[in-house]
Amino acid sequence: MEPPPAKNSSPPEEKPTMATNQKYATFYLNSICFGIPIERVQEVLEFQEITHVPLSPPVLPGIINLRGQILTTIDLKARLDLAENEFTGQPMMIVVRTSEGPMNLIVDKIGGVLDVDSEQFEKPTETLKPGVRAAILHVCKLQGYLLLILDTEKIIQLPQESLSAAPPLPAPAVPLR
């Protein structure tokens, strides 16, 4: 009977992980800095008139016509359950590419493009509001502030509560028989 093969007593070599830099378009909601992967951003717009869609929930205030393309508009503050009262300037819009096609996001103001080292990524903490935490991929500690990286696919998946918040249908003017 042969003895079992000798086991290698040294741990397997760990391959060094290469940090990668990724670019993020940044914007602000209530002085909180958010980022979206730059390849997801189609364009940044000054605020445009939104055509209200009847019976839509507050998260979806309506649509815009962007050079003949109709885009659903998402109020990002409402989507992330953030307070409405902190910003007093003119909001901006960011058109993002999603699996559902381009979508328009309303934000307070535009930041810039940041090059972030992936080693700075941390998981979202439990202390974030549930609406924000559910839509965040990573948190990055930068000099003097946090950058919250949003998942554009999660942003467009509206929670059931948001959909049920649509105003009720008006009562008919004439009684139905």
Backbone torsions as a table, in degrees:
resi	resn	phi	psi	omega
1	MET	NA	131.4	-177.4
2	GLU	-88.3	145.2	176.8
3	PRO	-70.2	152.1	178.3
4	PRO	-62.8	152.9	-179.9
5	PRO	-60.9	146.1	-179.2
6	ALA	-66.7	136.3	178.2
7	LYS	-85.8	142.7	176.6
8	ASN	-75.0	116.2	-175.3
9	SER	-80.9	-14.5	179.3
10	SER	-86.0	145.2	-179.4
11	PRO	-66.9	152.4	179.0
12	PRO	-62.1	147.4	-180.0
13	GLU	-66.0	131.8	176.0
14	GLU	-89.2	129.3	177.8
15	LYS	-79.2	134.5	178.9
16	PRO	-65.8	137.6	178.7
17	THR	-88.5	136.1	180.0
18	MET	-90.6	123.7	175.2
19	ALA	-72.1	140.4	177.5
20	THR	-120.1	145.4	175.9
21	ASN	-95.4	139.2	177.5
22	GLN	-127.8	146.2	-179.5
23	LYS	-97.8	137.1	-179.5
24	TYR	-129.9	133.6	170.3
25	ALA	-80.9	128.8	-176.1
26	THR	-109.9	153.8	177.4
27	PHE	-154.8	169.9	-175.6
28	TYR	-123.3	142.6	169.7
29	LEU	-131.3	118.0	-179.3
30	ASN	50.9	44.9	178.2
31	SER	67.1	10.6	176.1
32	ILE	-97.9	131.0	-178.0
33	CYS	-88.5	125.0	177.5
34	PHE	-118.0	157.5	176.8
35	GLY	-137.5	151.4	175.6
36	ILE	-130.1	137.1	177.2
37	PRO	-50.2	131.2	-173.1
38	ILE	-58.0	-31.5	-179.3
39	GLU	-70.0	-13.5	177.8
40	ARG	-88.4	-13.7	-176.4
41	VAL	-89.4	121.9	177.0
42	GLN	-85.1	-48.3	177.9
43	GLU	-167.4	164.9	177.9
44	VAL	-115.1	135.4	-175.5
45	LEU	-127.9	150.6	165.9
46	GLU	-68.9	159.8	-177.6
47	PHE	-59.8	132.9	178.8
48	GLN	-117.9	160.7	177.6
49	GLU	-63.1	134.8	179.5
50	ILE	-105.1	130.1	175.4
51	THR	-86.3	117.1	-178.9
52	HIS	-65.8	139.4	175.9
53	VAL	-107.1	118.4	-178.5
54	PRO	-56.2	142.1	176.4
55	LEU	68.3	11.7	178.1
56	SER	-82.5	149.0	179.7
57	PRO	-70.5	162.5	-178.9
58	PRO	-58.3	-27.7	178.5
59	VAL	-64.2	-28.7	-179.7
60	LEU	-114.7	84.6	-175.3
61	PRO	-69.6	-14.8	178.5
62	GLY	155.6	-151.0	-177.4
63	ILE	-132.4	159.6	171.2
64	ILE	-125.3	157.3	175.7
65	ASN	-105.5	109.7	-179.8
66	LEU	-107.1	96.2	-180.0
67	ARG	51.3	45.3	177.2
68	GLY	89.6	-7.5	178.3
69	GLN	-100.4	125.0	-179.7
70	ILE	-86.7	122.6	-177.9
71	LEU	-117.9	133.3	172.2
72	THR	-69.3	137.2	179.6
73	THR	-106.5	131.6	177.8
74	ILE	-112.7	125.5	173.6
75	ASP	-80.4	103.9	-172.3
76	LEU	-66.0	-31.9	176.1
77	LYS	-63.2	-45.6	179.3
78	ALA	-65.9	-40.2	-178.6
79	ARG	-62.9	-37.5	-178.5
80	LEU	-94.2	5.0	178.3
81	ASP	58.9	45.0	177.6
82	LEU	-99.4	154.3	179.4
83	ALA	-61.8	150.3	-175.1
84	GLU	-93.6	-13.0	-163.9
85	ASN	-97.4	-2.9	-170.5
86	GLU	-83.8	-22.2	-175.2
87	PHE	-105.0	134.1	-176.9
88	THR	-114.2	-5.1	-178.5
89	GLY	-85.2	-173.0	177.8
90	GLN	-80.3	122.7	179.2
91	PRO	-65.4	165.2	178.2
92	MET	-121.4	172.4	179.2
93	MET	-129.8	143.0	175.6
94	ILE	-124.7	124.2	176.1
95	VAL	-92.8	121.6	-178.0
96	VAL	-116.2	149.9	176.3
97	ARG	-88.6	130.3	178.3
98	THR	-133.8	174.2	177.1
99	SER	-65.9	-20.8	179.0
100	GLU	-92.2	3.5	-175.9
101	GLY	103.0	-179.4	-178.8
102	PRO	-64.6	141.4	176.7
103	MET	-130.6	152.4	-178.8
104	ASN	-108.2	127.9	179.8
105	LEU	-111.8	134.8	174.7
106	ILE	-92.7	126.3	179.3
107	VAL	-129.5	165.2	179.2
108	ASP	-71.9	-55.7	179.4
109	LYS	-153.0	159.6	-177.8
110	ILE	-91.8	140.5	175.0
111	GLY	-94.5	-114.4	179.3
112	GLY	-149.5	-159.2	175.9
113	VAL	-108.6	124.8	179.0
114	LEU	-111.3	140.8	174.8
115	ASP	-100.0	111.0	-173.4
116	VAL	-114.2	132.4	176.9
117	ASP	-74.9	129.0	-177.2
118	SER	-61.5	-19.6	177.5
119	GLU	-70.1	-13.1	178.2
120	GLN	-85.6	-6.6	-177.8
121	PHE	-70.5	135.7	173.2
122	GLU	-131.8	159.3	177.1
123	LYS	-71.4	148.5	175.0
124	PRO	-62.3	139.8	-178.2
125	THR	-83.1	161.2	179.0
126	GLU	-69.3	-14.9	-178.0
127	THR	-77.7	-13.3	176.6
128	LEU	-70.1	150.2	175.0
129	LYS	-57.0	144.5	-178.1
130	PRO	-55.2	-39.4	179.9
131	GLY	-63.7	-38.1	178.5
132	VAL	-73.6	-48.8	-176.9
133	ARG	-57.4	-38.1	-178.0
134	ALA	-67.1	-24.3	-176.6
135	ALA	-103.4	1.9	-176.4
136	ILE	-97.8	132.7	173.7
137	LEU	-85.8	-49.2	-175.5
138	HIS	-144.7	159.9	169.6
139	VAL	-119.6	135.7	179.2
140	CYS	-122.1	125.6	175.3
141	LYS	-85.2	114.7	178.2
142	LEU	-111.9	-179.7	-177.6
143	GLN	-68.1	104.7	174.7
144	GLY	88.1	-3.3	179.7
145	TYR	-160.8	169.1	176.0
146	LEU	-104.2	144.2	173.0
147	LEU	-112.0	120.7	179.1
148	LEU	-100.2	116.7	-177.6
149	ILE	-88.7	119.3	-178.7
150	LEU	-88.6	147.9	173.1
151	ASP	-96.9	109.5	-175.4
152	THR	-62.3	-30.5	179.0
153	GLU	-69.2	-35.7	178.3
154	LYS	-74.3	-30.0	179.2
155	ILE	-62.4	-39.7	-175.9
156	ILE	-80.7	-11.2	175.1
157	GLN	-87.1	98.3	-174.7
158	LEU	-78.4	135.9	176.6
159	PRO	-62.1	151.0	-178.7
160	GLN	-57.4	-35.2	179.9
161	GLU	-61.7	-36.6	-179.9
162	SER	-65.6	-38.4	-178.3
163	LEU	-73.0	-32.9	-179.3
164	SER	-81.3	-4.7	-179.9
165	ALA	-83.7	6.4	178.9
166	ALA	-64.8	145.3	179.8
167	PRO	-62.3	149.3	-179.3
168	PRO	-68.8	157.4	176.5
169	LEU	-66.3	140.9	177.7
170	PRO	-68.9	152.1	177.9
171	ALA	-68.0	144.2	179.4
172	PRO	-64.2	144.2	-179.4
173	ALA	-71.3	-30.6	-179.1
174	VAL	-116.2	131.2	178.8
175	PRO	-58.1	136.9	177.7
176	LEU	-82.3	144.1	179.6
177	ARG	-113.9	NA	NA
